[in-house]
Amino acid sequence: MGEVGRALVFAGLALAAIGAGIWLAARAGIRRIPGTLVLSGRYGTFVFPILLCVVISIVLTIVLALFRR
């Protein structure tokens, strides 16, 4: 049970850090992250943040590797 609690604490801290980063970026006036794919068409717009997906993947890989030890 102790490991589950520890995992929840780290997950909460990670979410708080991500939220703070998004909040600070919005206050700094950053609308879109570099590396965002934007496709505009006749019927709508598709926005896909490629760089953000890569960063999240790297962070999750590191965090999960630390928990396996």
CHARMM internal coordinates of N, CA and C (Angstrom, degrees):
IC EDIT
DIST 1 N 1 CA 1.4447
DIST 1 CA 1 C 1.5182
ANGL 1 N 1 CA 1 C 111.39
DIST 1 C 2 N 1.3281
ANGL 1 CA 1 C 2 N 116.92
DIHE 1 N 1 CA 1 C 2 N -30.13
DIST 2 N 2 CA 1.4557
ANGL 1 C 2 N 2 CA 120.99
DIHE 1 CA 1 C 2 N 2 CA -179.20
DIST 2 CA 2 C 1.5163
ANGL 2 N 2 CA 2 C 112.71
DIHE 1 C 2 N 2 CA 2 C -65.85
DIST 2 C 3 N 1.3376
ANGL 2 CA 2 C 3 N 116.88
DIHE 2 N 2 CA 2 C 3 N -35.14
DIST 3 N 3 CA 1.4595
ANGL 2 C 3 N 3 CA 120.07
DIHE 2 CA 2 C 3 N 3 CA 179.95
DIST 3 CA 3 C 1.5188
ANGL 3 N 3 CA 3 C 111.61
DIHE 2 C 3 N 3 CA 3 C -70.68
DIST 3 C 4 N 1.3179
ANGL 3 CA 3 C 4 N 117.03
DIHE 3 N 3 CA 3 C 4 N -34.15
DIST 4 N 4 CA 1.4604
ANGL 3 C 4 N 4 CA 120.55
DIHE 3 CA 3 C 4 N 4 CA 177.74
DIST 4 CA 4 C 1.5271
ANGL 4 N 4 CA 4 C 109.62
DIHE 3 C 4 N 4 CA 4 C -65.64
DIST 4 C 5 N 1.3077
ANGL 4 CA 4 C 5 N 116.35
DIHE 4 N 4 CA 4 C 5 N -42.66
DIST 5 N 5 CA 1.4626
ANGL 4 C 5 N 5 CA 120.68
DIHE 4 CA 4 C 5 N 5 CA 177.73
DIST 5 CA 5 C 1.5138
ANGL 5 N 5 CA 5 C 111.75
DIHE 4 C 5 N 5 CA 5 C -62.24
DIST 5 C 6 N 1.3166
ANGL 5 CA 5 C 6 N 116.31
DIHE 5 N 5 CA 5 C 6 N -42.17
DIST 6 N 6 CA 1.4613
ANGL 5 C 6 N 6 CA 120.96
DIHE 5 CA 5 C 6 N 6 CA 178.65
DIST 6 CA 6 C 1.5305
ANGL 6 N 6 CA 6 C 110.33
DIHE 5 C 6 N 6 CA 6 C -63.49
DIST 6 C 7 N 1.3213
ANGL 6 CA 6 C 7 N 116.96
DIHE 6 N 6 CA 6 C 7 N -42.11
DIST 7 N 7 CA 1.4681
ANGL 6 C 7 N 7 CA 121.07
DIHE 6 CA 6 C 7 N 7 CA 178.98
DIST 7 CA 7 C 1.5281
ANGL 7 N 7 CA 7 C 110.60
DIHE 6 C 7 N 7 CA 7 C -63.31
DIST 7 C 8 N 1.3254
ANGL 7 CA 7 C 8 N 116.72
DIHE 7 N 7 CA 7 C 8 N -40.28
DIST 8 N 8 CA 1.4616
ANGL 7 C 8 N 8 CA 120.06
DIHE 7 CA 7 C 8 N 8 CA 179.07
DIST 8 CA 8 C 1.5305
ANGL 8 N 8 CA 8 C 111.77
DIHE 7 C 8 N 8 CA 8 C -66.57
DIST 8 C 9 N 1.3161
ANGL 8 CA 8 C 9 N 116.56
DIHE 8 N 8 CA 8 C 9 N -37.44
DIST 9 N 9 CA 1.4624
ANGL 8 C 9 N 9 CA 120.22
DIHE 8 CA 8 C 9 N 9 CA 177.73
DIST 9 CA 9 C 1.5232
ANGL 9 N 9 CA 9 C 110.22
DIHE 8 C 9 N 9 CA 9 C -64.61
DIST 9 C 10 N 1.3326
ANGL 9 CA 9 C 10 N 117.46
DIHE 9 N 9 CA 9 C 10 N -46.27
DIST 10 N 10 CA 1.4638
ANGL 9 C 10 N 10 CA 120.66
DIHE 9 CA 9 C 10 N 10 CA 179.15
DIST 10 CA 10 C 1.5197
ANGL 10 N 10 CA 10 C 111.29
DIHE 9 C 10 N 10 CA 10 C -65.05
DIST 10 C 11 N 1.3243
ANGL 10 CA 10 C 11 N 117.54
DIHE 10 N 10 CA 10 C 11 N -38.82
DIST 11 N 11 CA 1.4655
ANGL 10 C 11 N 11 CA 120.39
DIHE 10 CA 10 C 11 N 11 CA 177.68
DIST 11 CA 11 C 1.5311
ANGL 11 N 11 CA 11 C 110.21
DIHE 10 C 11 N 11 CA 11 C -63.74
DIST 11 C 12 N 1.3165
ANGL 11 CA 11 C 12 N 116.87
DIHE 11 N 11 CA 11 C 12 N -41.27
DIST 12 N 12 CA 1.4622
ANGL 11 C 12 N 12 CA 120.71
DIHE 11 CA 11 C 12 N 12 CA 177.92
DIST 12 CA 12 C 1.5158
ANGL 12 N 12 CA 12 C 112.12
DIHE 11 C 12 N 12 CA 12 C -64.76
DIST 12 C 13 N 1.3173
ANGL 12 CA 12 C 13 N 116.71
DIHE 12 N 12 CA 12 C 13 N -41.25
DIST 13 N 13 CA 1.4664
ANGL 12 C 13 N 13 CA 120.13
DIHE 12 CA 12 C 13 N 13 CA 177.43
DIST 13 CA 13 C 1.5287
ANGL 13 N 13 CA 13 C 111.37
DIHE 12 C 13 N 13 CA 13 C -65.01
DIST 13 C 14 N 1.3253
ANGL 13 CA 13 C 14 N 116.27
DIHE 13 N 13 CA 13 C 14 N -38.94
DIST 14 N 14 CA 1.4688
ANGL 13 C 14 N 14 CA 119.81
DIHE 13 CA 13 C 14 N 14 CA 178.36
DIST 14 CA 14 C 1.5225
ANGL 14 N 14 CA 14 C 110.31
DIHE 13 C 14 N 14 CA 14 C -65.22
DIST 14 C 15 N 1.3188
ANGL 14 CA 14 C 15 N 117.55
DIHE 14 N 14 CA 14 C 15 N -43.20
DIST 15 N 15 CA 1.4623
ANGL 14 C 15 N 15 CA 120.63
DIHE 14 CA 14 C 15 N 15 CA 178.25
DIST 15 CA 15 C 1.5212
ANGL 15 N 15 CA 15 C 111.27
DIHE 14 C 15 N 15 CA 15 C -63.76
DIST 15 C 16 N 1.3291
ANGL 15 CA 15 C 16 N 116.60
DIHE 15 N 15 CA 15 C 16 N -39.24
DIST 16 N 16 CA 1.4629
ANGL 15 C 16 N 16 CA 120.16
DIHE 15 CA 15 C 16 N 16 CA 178.32
DIST 16 CA 16 C 1.5317
ANGL 16 N 16 CA 16 C 110.56
DIHE 15 C 16 N 16 CA 16 C -65.26
DIST 16 C 17 N 1.3229
ANGL 16 CA 16 C 17 N 117.27
DIHE 16 N 16 CA 16 C 17 N -39.55
DIST 17 N 17 CA 1.4649
ANGL 16 C 17 N 17 CA 120.67
DIHE 16 CA 16 C 17 N 17 CA 178.62
DIST 17 CA 17 C 1.5316
ANGL 17 N 17 CA 17 C 110.96
DIHE 16 C 17 N 17 CA 17 C -66.57
DIST 17 C 18 N 1.3130
ANGL 17 CA 17 C 18 N 116.84
DIHE 17 N 17 CA 17 C 18 N -41.38
DIST 18 N 18 CA 1.4616
ANGL 17 C 18 N 18 CA 120.44
DIHE 17 CA 17 C 18 N 18 CA 178.18
DIST 18 CA 18 C 1.5267
ANGL 18 N 18 CA 18 C 109.84
DIHE 17 C 18 N 18 CA 18 C -64.34
DIST 18 C 19 N 1.3241
ANGL 18 CA 18 C 19 N 116.54
DIHE 18 N 18 CA 18 C 19 N -44.27
DIST 19 N 19 CA 1.4634
ANGL 18 C 19 N 19 CA 120.47
DIHE 18 CA 18 C 19 N 19 CA 178.78
DIST 19 CA 19 C 1.5137
ANGL 19 N 19 CA 19 C 112.14
DIHE 18 C 19 N 19 CA 19 C -62.16
DIST 19 C 20 N 1.3148
ANGL 19 CA 19 C 20 N 116.73
DIHE 19 N 19 CA 19 C 20 N -40.76
DIST 20 N 20 CA 1.4712
ANGL 19 C 20 N 20 CA 120.17
DIHE 19 CA 19 C 20 N 20 CA 178.10
DIST 20 CA 20 C 1.5187
ANGL 20 N 20 CA 20 C 110.60
DIHE 19 C 20 N 20 CA 20 C -65.43
DIST 20 C 21 N 1.3193
ANGL 20 CA 20 C 21 N 117.18
DIHE 20 N 20 CA 20 C 21 N -39.34
DIST 21 N 21 CA 1.4615
ANGL 20 C 21 N 21 CA 120.47
DIHE 20 CA 20 C 21 N 21 CA 178.17
DIST 21 CA 21 C 1.5174
ANGL 21 N 21 CA 21 C 112.12
DIHE 20 C 21 N 21 CA 21 C -64.08
DIST 21 C 22 N 1.3285
ANGL 21 CA 21 C 22 N 116.40
DIHE 21 N 21 CA 21 C 22 N -42.32
DIST 22 N 22 CA 1.4661
ANGL 21 C 22 N 22 CA 120.34
DIHE 21 CA 21 C 22 N 22 CA 178.16
DIST 22 CA 22 C 1.5224
ANGL 22 N 22 CA 22 C 110.33
DIHE 21 C 22 N 22 CA 22 C -65.67
DIST 22 C 23 N 1.3082
ANGL 22 CA 22 C 23 N 116.74
DIHE 22 N 22 CA 22 C 23 N -41.88
DIST 23 N 23 CA 1.4622
ANGL 22 C 23 N 23 CA 121.17
DIHE 22 CA 22 C 23 N 23 CA 179.38
DIST 23 CA 23 C 1.5287
ANGL 23 N 23 CA 23 C 110.97
DIHE 22 C 23 N 23 CA 23 C -62.76
DIST 23 C 24 N 1.3357
ANGL 23 CA 23 C 24 N 116.50
DIHE 23 N 23 CA 23 C 24 N -44.86
DIST 24 N 24 CA 1.4656
ANGL 23 C 24 N 24 CA 120.33
DIHE 23 CA 23 C 24 N 24 CA 179.68
DIST 24 CA 24 C 1.5293
ANGL 24 N 24 CA 24 C 111.28
DIHE 23 C 24 N 24 CA 24 C -66.27
DIST 24 C 25 N 1.3289
ANGL 24 CA 24 C 25 N 116.99
DIHE 24 N 24 CA 24 C 25 N -37.60
DIST 25 N 25 CA 1.4658
ANGL 24 C 25 N 25 CA 119.90
DIHE 24 CA 24 C 25 N 25 CA 178.12
DIST 25 CA 25 C 1.5277
ANGL 25 N 25 CA 25 C 110.63
DIHE 24 C 25 N 25 CA 25 C -65.13
DIST 25 C 26 N 1.3176
ANGL 25 CA 25 C 26 N 117.15
DIHE 25 N 25 CA 25 C 26 N -39.29
DIST 26 N 26 CA 1.4619
ANGL 25 C 26 N 26 CA 120.22
DIHE 25 CA 25 C 26 N 26 CA 178.88
DIST 26 CA 26 C 1.5297
ANGL 26 N 26 CA 26 C 110.80
DIHE 25 C 26 N 26 CA 26 C -66.70
DIST 26 C 27 N 1.3185
ANGL 26 CA 26 C 27 N 116.75
DIHE 26 N 26 CA 26 C 27 N -38.64
DIST 27 N 27 CA 1.4686
ANGL 26 C 27 N 27 CA 119.76
DIHE 26 CA 26 C 27 N 27 CA 178.55
DIST 27 CA 27 C 1.5243
ANGL 27 N 27 CA 27 C 111.59
DIHE 26 C 27 N 27 CA 27 C -69.00
DIST 27 C 28 N 1.3376
ANGL 27 CA 27 C 28 N 116.46
DIHE 27 N 27 CA 27 C 28 N -27.99
DIST 28 N 28 CA 1.4683
ANGL 27 C 28 N 28 CA 120.43
DIHE 27 CA 27 C 28 N 28 CA 179.60
DIST 28 CA 28 C 1.5250
ANGL 28 N 28 CA 28 C 111.49
DIHE 27 C 28 N 28 CA 28 C -81.10
DIST 28 C 29 N 1.3180
ANGL 28 CA 28 C 29 N 116.57
DIHE 28 N 28 CA 28 C 29 N -8.04
DIST 29 N 29 CA 1.4546
ANGL 28 C 29 N 29 CA 119.76
DIHE 28 CA 28 C 29 N 29 CA 177.33
DIST 29 CA 29 C 1.5192
ANGL 29 N 29 CA 29 C 114.63
DIHE 28 C 29 N 29 CA 29 C 92.22
DIST 29 C 30 N 1.3153
ANGL 29 CA 29 C 30 N 117.32
DIHE 29 N 29 CA 29 C 30 N 13.05
DIST 30 N 30 CA 1.4628
ANGL 29 C 30 N 30 CA 120.73
DIHE 29 CA 29 C 30 N 30 CA 179.33
DIST 30 CA 30 C 1.5243
ANGL 30 N 30 CA 30 C 108.11
DIHE 29 C 30 N 30 CA 30 C -83.00
DIST 30 C 31 N 1.3162
ANGL 30 CA 30 C 31 N 116.61
DIHE 30 N 30 CA 30 C 31 N 113.86
DIST 31 N 31 CA 1.4665
ANGL 30 C 31 N 31 CA 121.34
DIHE 30 CA 30 C 31 N 31 CA -178.21
DIST 31 CA 31 C 1.5190
ANGL 31 N 31 CA 31 C 111.57
DIHE 30 C 31 N 31 CA 31 C -86.20
DIST 31 C 32 N 1.3165
ANGL 31 CA 31 C 32 N 116.44
DIHE 31 N 31 CA 31 C 32 N -46.85
DIST 32 N 32 CA 1.4590
ANGL 31 C 32 N 32 CA 121.03
DIHE 31 CA 31 C 32 N 32 CA -179.32
DIST 32 CA 32 C 1.5121
ANGL 32 N 32 CA 32 C 109.35
DIHE 31 C 32 N 32 CA 32 C -127.70
DIST 32 C 33 N 1.2974
ANGL 32 CA 32 C 33 N 115.24
DIHE 32 N 32 CA 32 C 33 N 146.64
DIST 33 N 33 CA 1.4518
ANGL 32 C 33 N 33 CA 120.95
DIHE 32 CA 32 C 33 N 33 CA 178.67
DIST 33 CA 33 C 1.5324
ANGL 33 N 33 CA 33 C 108.01
DIHE 32 C 33 N 33 CA 33 C -78.68
DIST 33 C 34 N 1.3240
ANGL 33 CA 33 C 34 N 118.25
DIHE 33 N 33 CA 33 C 34 N 146.54
DIST 34 N 34 CA 1.4572
ANGL 33 C 34 N 34 CA 119.00
DIHE 33 CA 33 C 34 N 34 CA 173.29
DIST 34 CA 34 C 1.5308
ANGL 34 N 34 CA 34 C 109.68
DIHE 33 C 34 N 34 CA 34 C -60.50
DIST 34 C 35 N 1.2985
ANGL 34 CA 34 C 35 N 117.51
DIHE 34 N 34 CA 34 C 35 N 144.58
DIST 35 N 35 CA 1.4605
ANGL 34 C 35 N 35 CA 120.97
DIHE 34 CA 34 C 35 N 35 CA -179.33
DIST 35 CA 35 C 1.5126
ANGL 35 N 35 CA 35 C 113.17
DIHE 34 C 35 N 35 CA 35 C 89.77
DIST 35 C 36 N 1.3112
ANGL 35 CA 35 C 36 N 117.02
DIHE 35 N 35 CA 35 C 36 N 17.46
DIST 36 N 36 CA 1.4602
ANGL 35 C 36 N 36 CA 121.01
DIHE 35 CA 35 C 36 N 36 CA 179.40
DIST 36 CA 36 C 1.5282
ANGL 36 N 36 CA 36 C 109.07
DIHE 35 C 36 N 36 CA 36 C -91.66
DIST 36 C 37 N 1.3100
ANGL 36 CA 36 C 37 N 115.35
DIHE 36 N 36 CA 36 C 37 N 128.28
DIST 37 N 37 CA 1.4565
ANGL 36 C 37 N 37 CA 121.53
DIHE 36 CA 36 C 37 N 37 CA 177.94
DIST 37 CA 37 C 1.5270
ANGL 37 N 37 CA 37 C 108.52
DIHE 36 C 37 N 37 CA 37 C -89.58
DIST 37 C 38 N 1.3293
ANGL 37 CA 37 C 38 N 116.94
DIHE 37 N 37 CA 37 C 38 N 121.55
DIST 38 N 38 CA 1.4579
ANGL 37 C 38 N 38 CA 121.91
DIHE 37 CA 37 C 38 N 38 CA -179.40
DIST 38 CA 38 C 1.5255
ANGL 38 N 38 CA 38 C 108.02
DIHE 37 C 38 N 38 CA 38 C -121.95
DIST 38 C 39 N 1.3271
ANGL 38 CA 38 C 39 N 115.69
DIHE 38 N 38 CA 38 C 39 N 119.58
DIST 39 N 39 CA 1.4542
ANGL 38 C 39 N 39 CA 121.49
DIHE 38 CA 38 C 39 N 39 CA 177.19
DIST 39 CA 39 C 1.5220
ANGL 39 N 39 CA 39 C 108.04
DIHE 38 C 39 N 39 CA 39 C -116.11
DIST 39 C 40 N 1.3098
ANGL 39 CA 39 C 40 N 115.93
DIHE 39 N 39 CA 39 C 40 N 115.73
DIST 40 N 40 CA 1.4574
ANGL 39 C 40 N 40 CA 120.69
DIHE 39 CA 39 C 40 N 40 CA 179.26
DIST 40 CA 40 C 1.5194
ANGL 40 N 40 CA 40 C 108.83
DIHE 39 C 40 N 40 CA 40 C -106.40
DIST 40 C 41 N 1.2962
ANGL 40 CA 40 C 41 N 114.74
DIHE 40 N 40 CA 40 C 41 N 130.06
DIST 41 N 41 CA 1.4494
ANGL 40 C 41 N 41 CA 120.04
DIHE 40 CA 40 C 41 N 41 CA 179.15
DIST 41 CA 41 C 1.5181
ANGL 41 N 41 CA 41 C 110.79
DIHE 40 C 41 N 41 CA 41 C -126.72
DIST 41 C 42 N 1.3039
ANGL 41 CA 41 C 42 N 113.83
DIHE 41 N 41 CA 41 C 42 N -170.77
DIST 42 N 42 CA 1.4492
ANGL 41 C 42 N 42 CA 120.13
DIHE 41 CA 41 C 42 N 42 CA -178.28
DIST 42 CA 42 C 1.5224
ANGL 42 N 42 CA 42 C 112.47
DIHE 41 C 42 N 42 CA 42 C -69.45
DIST 42 C 43 N 1.3109
ANGL 42 CA 42 C 43 N 116.03
DIHE 42 N 42 CA 42 C 43 N -33.36
DIST 43 N 43 CA 1.4601
ANGL 42 C 43 N 43 CA 120.37
DIHE 42 CA 42 C 43 N 43 CA -173.60
DIST 43 CA 43 C 1.5269
ANGL 43 N 43 CA 43 C 114.33
DIHE 42 C 43 N 43 CA 43 C -107.06
DIST 43 C 44 N 1.3004
ANGL 43 CA 43 C 44 N 117.40
DIHE 43 N 43 CA 43 C 44 N 2.20
DIST 44 N 44 CA 1.4608
ANGL 43 C 44 N 44 CA 118.44
DIHE 43 CA 43 C 44 N 44 CA 179.01
DIST 44 CA 44 C 1.5147
ANGL 44 N 44 CA 44 C 112.00
DIHE 43 C 44 N 44 CA 44 C 164.37
DIST 44 C 45 N 1.3160
ANGL 44 CA 44 C 45 N 114.98
DIHE 44 N 44 CA 44 C 45 N -175.43
DIST 45 N 45 CA 1.4545
ANGL 44 C 45 N 45 CA 122.25
DIHE 44 CA 44 C 45 N 45 CA -178.52
DIST 45 CA 45 C 1.5193
ANGL 45 N 45 CA 45 C 109.08
DIHE 44 C 45 N 45 CA 45 C -128.86
DIST 45 C 46 N 1.3354
ANGL 45 CA 45 C 46 N 115.73
DIHE 45 N 45 CA 45 C 46 N 138.44
DIST 46 N 46 CA 1.4577
ANGL 45 C 46 N 46 CA 122.19
DIHE 45 CA 45 C 46 N 46 CA 177.37
DIST 46 CA 46 C 1.5198
ANGL 46 N 46 CA 46 C 107.79
DIHE 45 C 46 N 46 CA 46 C -115.33
DIST 46 C 47 N 1.3258
ANGL 46 CA 46 C 47 N 116.91
DIHE 46 N 46 CA 46 C 47 N 125.60
DIST 47 N 47 CA 1.4630
ANGL 46 C 47 N 47 CA 121.87
DIHE 46 CA 46 C 47 N 47 CA -179.50
DIST 47 CA 47 C 1.5226
ANGL 47 N 47 CA 47 C 107.71
DIHE 46 C 47 N 47 CA 47 C -120.51
DIST 47 C 48 N 1.3457
ANGL 47 CA 47 C 48 N 117.01
DIHE 47 N 47 CA 47 C 48 N 124.66
DIST 48 N 48 CA 1.4577
ANGL 47 C 48 N 48 CA 121.60
DIHE 47 CA 47 C 48 N 48 CA 179.92
DIST 48 CA 48 C 1.5248
ANGL 48 N 48 CA 48 C 109.03
DIHE 47 C 48 N 48 CA 48 C -131.94
DIST 48 C 49 N 1.3409
ANGL 48 CA 48 C 49 N 117.57
DIHE 48 N 48 CA 48 C 49 N 114.24
DIST 49 N 49 CA 1.4723
ANGL 48 C 49 N 49 CA 121.05
DIHE 48 CA 48 C 49 N 49 CA -178.45
DIST 49 CA 49 C 1.5312
ANGL 49 N 49 CA 49 C 111.56
DIHE 48 C 49 N 49 CA 49 C -82.88
DIST 49 C 50 N 1.3290
ANGL 49 CA 49 C 50 N 116.97
DIHE 49 N 49 CA 49 C 50 N 88.82
DIST 50 N 50 CA 1.4623
ANGL 49 C 50 N 50 CA 122.02
DIHE 49 CA 49 C 50 N 50 CA -176.33
DIST 50 CA 50 C 1.5305
ANGL 50 N 50 CA 50 C 111.44
DIHE 49 C 50 N 50 CA 50 C -63.19
DIST 50 C 51 N 1.3124
ANGL 50 CA 50 C 51 N 117.09
DIHE 50 N 50 CA 50 C 51 N -48.12
DIST 51 N 51 CA 1.4637
ANGL 50 C 51 N 51 CA 120.72
DIHE 50 CA 50 C 51 N 51 CA -177.67
DIST 51 CA 51 C 1.5266
ANGL 51 N 51 CA 51 C 111.19
DIHE 50 C 51 N 51 CA 51 C -62.33
DIST 51 C 52 N 1.3163
ANGL 51 CA 51 C 52 N 117.47
DIHE 51 N 51 CA 51 C 52 N -39.84
DIST 52 N 52 CA 1.4597
ANGL 51 C 52 N 52 CA 120.72
DIHE 51 CA 51 C 52 N 52 CA 178.22
DIST 52 CA 52 C 1.5212
ANGL 52 N 52 CA 52 C 110.87
DIHE 51 C 52 N 52 CA 52 C -62.50
DIST 52 C 53 N 1.3152
ANGL 52 CA 52 C 53 N 117.59
DIHE 52 N 52 CA 52 C 53 N -40.02
DIST 53 N 53 CA 1.4712
ANGL 52 C 53 N 53 CA 120.83
DIHE 52 CA 52 C 53 N 53 CA 177.91
DIST 53 CA 53 C 1.5273
ANGL 53 N 53 CA 53 C 111.16
DIHE 52 C 53 N 53 CA 53 C -62.79
DIST 53 C 54 N 1.3288
ANGL 53 CA 53 C 54 N 116.77
DIHE 53 N 53 CA 53 C 54 N -40.18
DIST 54 N 54 CA 1.4680
ANGL 53 C 54 N 54 CA 120.80
DIHE 53 CA 53 C 54 N 54 CA 179.02
DIST 54 CA 54 C 1.5264
ANGL 54 N 54 CA 54 C 110.05
DIHE 53 C 54 N 54 CA 54 C -65.88
DIST 54 C 55 N 1.3206
ANGL 54 CA 54 C 55 N 116.99
DIHE 54 N 54 CA 54 C 55 N -43.84
DIST 55 N 55 CA 1.4713
ANGL 54 C 55 N 55 CA 120.66
DIHE 54 CA 54 C 55 N 55 CA -179.94
DIST 55 CA 55 C 1.5294
ANGL 55 N 55 CA 55 C 110.59
DIHE 54 C 55 N 55 CA 55 C -63.67
DIST 55 C 56 N 1.3217
ANGL 55 CA 55 C 56 N 117.62
DIHE 55 N 55 CA 55 C 56 N -44.38
DIST 56 N 56 CA 1.4664
ANGL 55 C 56 N 56 CA 120.79
DIHE 55 CA 55 C 56 N 56 CA 178.61
DIST 56 CA 56 C 1.5240
ANGL 56 N 56 CA 56 C 110.57
DIHE 55 C 56 N 56 CA 56 C -62.26
DIST 56 C 57 N 1.3198
ANGL 56 CA 56 C 57 N 117.29
DIHE 56 N 56 CA 56 C 57 N -40.11
DIST 57 N 57 CA 1.4577
ANGL 56 C 57 N 57 CA 121.48
DIHE 56 CA 56 C 57 N 57 CA 178.85
DIST 57 CA 57 C 1.5251
ANGL 57 N 57 CA 57 C 111.40
DIHE 56 C 57 N 57 CA 57 C -62.51
DIST 57 C 58 N 1.3211
ANGL 57 CA 57 C 58 N 116.87
DIHE 57 N 57 CA 57 C 58 N -43.51
DIST 58 N 58 CA 1.4687
ANGL 57 C 58 N 58 CA 120.68
DIHE 57 CA 57 C 58 N 58 CA 179.44
DIST 58 CA 58 C 1.5208
ANGL 58 N 58 CA 58 C 110.68
DIHE 57 C 58 N 58 CA 58 C -65.27
DIST 58 C 59 N 1.3251
ANGL 58 CA 58 C 59 N 117.28
DIHE 58 N 58 CA 58 C 59 N -45.27
DIST 59 N 59 CA 1.4682
ANGL 58 C 59 N 59 CA 121.05
DIHE 58 CA 58 C 59 N 59 CA -179.83
DIST 59 CA 59 C 1.5249
ANGL 59 N 59 CA 59 C 110.88
DIHE 58 C 59 N 59 CA 59 C -62.35
DIST 59 C 60 N 1.3259
ANGL 59 CA 59 C 60 N 117.21
DIHE 59 N 59 CA 59 C 60 N -45.59
DIST 60 N 60 CA 1.4604
ANGL 59 C 60 N 60 CA 120.10
DIHE 59 CA 59 C 60 N 60 CA 179.45
DIST 60 CA 60 C 1.5203
ANGL 60 N 60 CA 60 C 111.89
DIHE 59 C 60 N 60 CA 60 C -64.56
DIST 60 C 61 N 1.3215
ANGL 60 CA 60 C 61 N 117.69
DIHE 60 N 60 CA 60 C 61 N -36.33
DIST 61 N 61 CA 1.4591
ANGL 60 C 61 N 61 CA 120.86
DIHE 60 CA 60 C 61 N 61 CA 177.11
DIST 61 CA 61 C 1.5199
ANGL 61 N 61 CA 61 C 110.87
DIHE 60 C 61 N 61 CA 61 C -62.72
DIST 61 C 62 N 1.3177
ANGL 61 CA 61 C 62 N 116.69
DIHE 61 N 61 CA 61 C 62 N -43.66
DIST 62 N 62 CA 1.4677
ANGL 61 C 62 N 62 CA 120.27
DIHE 61 CA 61 C 62 N 62 CA 179.40
DIST 62 CA 62 C 1.5246
ANGL 62 N 62 CA 62 C 110.96
DIHE 61 C 62 N 62 CA 62 C -66.28
DIST 62 C 63 N 1.3246
ANGL 62 CA 62 C 63 N 116.85
DIHE 62 N 62 CA 62 C 63 N -44.62
DIST 63 N 63 CA 1.4748
ANGL 62 C 63 N 63 CA 120.28
DIHE 62 CA 62 C 63 N 63 CA -178.49
DIST 63 CA 63 C 1.5240
ANGL 63 N 63 CA 63 C 110.62
DIHE 62 C 63 N 63 CA 63 C -64.09
DIST 63 C 64 N 1.3185
ANGL 63 CA 63 C 64 N 117.15
DIHE 63 N 63 CA 63 C 64 N -44.47
DIST 64 N 64 CA 1.4712
ANGL 63 C 64 N 64 CA 119.90
DIHE 63 CA 63 C 64 N 64 CA -179.64
DIST 64 CA 64 C 1.5324
ANGL 64 N 64 CA 64 C 111.29
DIHE 63 C 64 N 64 CA 64 C -67.76
DIST 64 C 65 N 1.3277
ANGL 64 CA 64 C 65 N 117.97
DIHE 64 N 64 CA 64 C 65 N -33.98
DIST 65 N 65 CA 1.4570
ANGL 64 C 65 N 65 CA 120.79
DIHE 64 CA 64 C 65 N 65 CA 176.62
DIST 65 CA 65 C 1.5220
ANGL 65 N 65 CA 65 C 110.44
DIHE 64 C 65 N 65 CA 65 C -65.71
DIST 65 C 66 N 1.3310
ANGL 65 CA 65 C 66 N 117.35
DIHE 65 N 65 CA 65 C 66 N -36.49
DIST 66 N 66 CA 1.4659
ANGL 65 C 66 N 66 CA 120.56
DIHE 65 CA 65 C 66 N 66 CA 178.01
DIST 66 CA 66 C 1.5207
ANGL 66 N 66 CA 66 C 111.75
DIHE 65 C 66 N 66 CA 66 C -68.05
DIST 66 C 67 N 1.3381
ANGL 66 CA 66 C 67 N 116.84
DIHE 66 N 66 CA 66 C 67 N -35.42
DIST 67 N 67 CA 1.4679
ANGL 66 C 67 N 67 CA 119.93
DIHE 66 CA 66 C 67 N 67 CA 179.87
DIST 67 CA 67 C 1.5235
ANGL 67 N 67 CA 67 C 112.24
DIHE 66 C 67 N 67 CA 67 C -73.07
DIST 67 C 68 N 1.3209
ANGL 67 CA 67 C 68 N 118.45
DIHE 67 N 67 CA 67 C 68 N -25.36
DIST 68 N 68 CA 1.4573
ANGL 67 C 68 N 68 CA 120.79
DIHE 67 CA 67 C 68 N 68 CA -179.49
DIST 68 CA 68 C 1.5133
ANGL 68 N 68 CA 68 C 111.86
DIHE 67 C 68 N 68 CA 68 C -73.04
DIST 68 C 69 N 1.3103
ANGL 68 CA 68 C 69 N 117.94
DIHE 68 N 68 CA 68 C 69 N -20.24
DIST 69 N 69 CA 1.4680
ANGL 68 C 69 N 69 CA 121.19
DIHE 68 CA 68 C 69 N 69 CA -177.75
DIST 69 CA 69 C 1.4810
ANGL 69 N 69 CA 69 C 111.98
DIHE 68 C 69 N 69 CA 69 C -77.42
END
COOR INIT
IC SEED 1 N 1 CA 1 C
IC BUILD
